Amino acid sequence: MSRHTWKAAAEEAAAGGRDVISLTFCLPGFAAGEGSPPLPPGNELAEALLNAIYPLDDRWTAAMKKATSHVLRDCAFRVSSRSDDAIRFVSSGTADLFGVTPATSAALRLASLMQDANESERLQSHLRKLYPPAILAFGKLLAALLELRSSVVFELATAAGERRAAELSFTQMQAACSYIDDTDVTSLVLRVRGSLIALHPGAKTFHIDGDDGAGYDGKMTKEVRRQLLKSAVPLSLPLIVEAVIERLTTYQPSIDEESTLDLLIELDTDPGLSLDETLPVFRRLYARMNAVLERDDGDEHSSPITIEDYSALAELSERLQGSNPLKGARRALHPADLAEMHALLAESKPIGRLALTGEGGMNDEDEDAEHDAPSPAARAAKLKAVAERRRLAAAAYADIVKLTGRLLRMIDALQDIEAAASGK
């Protein structure tokens, strides 16, 4: 039995020309006369009610995340009465000549939602027609009502004389609230290599452009943040890194919405060279040099390795020499193989000297024949240069044999790592 002696909601609505919403609670112990029940939380409940009404306004669009100033003004309700077991709200706006207030349409939609909340299938069907902010706000209103651990009677009386009512038990509200709030969270651990573009330990945020073409950004764990703050040397971005990222995907069926959060749980800022940076280069250059060695009609004046290939291999050799021996591709390579490759590719050695002098310039005899015959001294110098180049080419050929052997050993070692990583 209610303790309040207010006018009927319909009577108050007609008299004041405003829409009236009443919430009456069956509070524990109140009906049995066991003393005063806890009062409804007026301010919190009013806020939840208003936030549930706003996104039901006709002017709400799919792009809106919060109410505009016009919606806030037109759909406002204020607490008009309050007792031990009930609370009443009236619209701030008054009715026009047709008995319609600026809030009437949204208030009627809320009443329909309350009426459908006592049956799950009907509620789910109704929610599918609403924008996500309206669904989430209705869930928060139900959560506020659940705080009283009571059944509730919702009543709307419009200034035009229309009346809607719904009675919801605690269990029904709990079921409706659970459906709206229900989420499905999946976790996937990713091992990522790429370029660290942005890092903000203070805000615990990061962004990595992965070698796989994907972008990863989100939050970092306390452990990673602590690791970065303890680092004596500030990181210079962008920086090649390897990372372990936990990707959390949350799906909320009630609003058909999925969100993803990347959580950085491990970060290696000195990962060494990857297989993708080394193995393809080794394979390509080995194939080219091996083809030269197997060719019977090669020009003895020519370098057995082009300047482009020499430069690519020499640069990769330098990078491997300077990389962490315990990480990346370097850890799979035998130190002796890497050391000899590096030595054979030195600019002072035959391979480097021959490649860097270019492949032209030693076959000009035919061109000379079309012009005046060179002087004996020039001819002698030419022959001496050709002889020197032949000698250098022979020495380079022998070193290329050694180099291809080392390359083959390193390719095999890297392929073993590649196979292990792919589970073959």
Beta strands, then each sheet from edge to edge (+ up, - down):
strand 1: 20-26
strand 2: 77-82
strand 3: 86-91
strand 4: 151-157
strand 5: 163-168
strand 6: 184-200
strand 7: 205-210
strand 8: 215-220
strand 9: 239-252
strand 10: 257-268
sheet 1: 2+ 3- 1+ 4- 5+
sheet 2: 6+ 7- 8+ 10+ 9- 6+
end
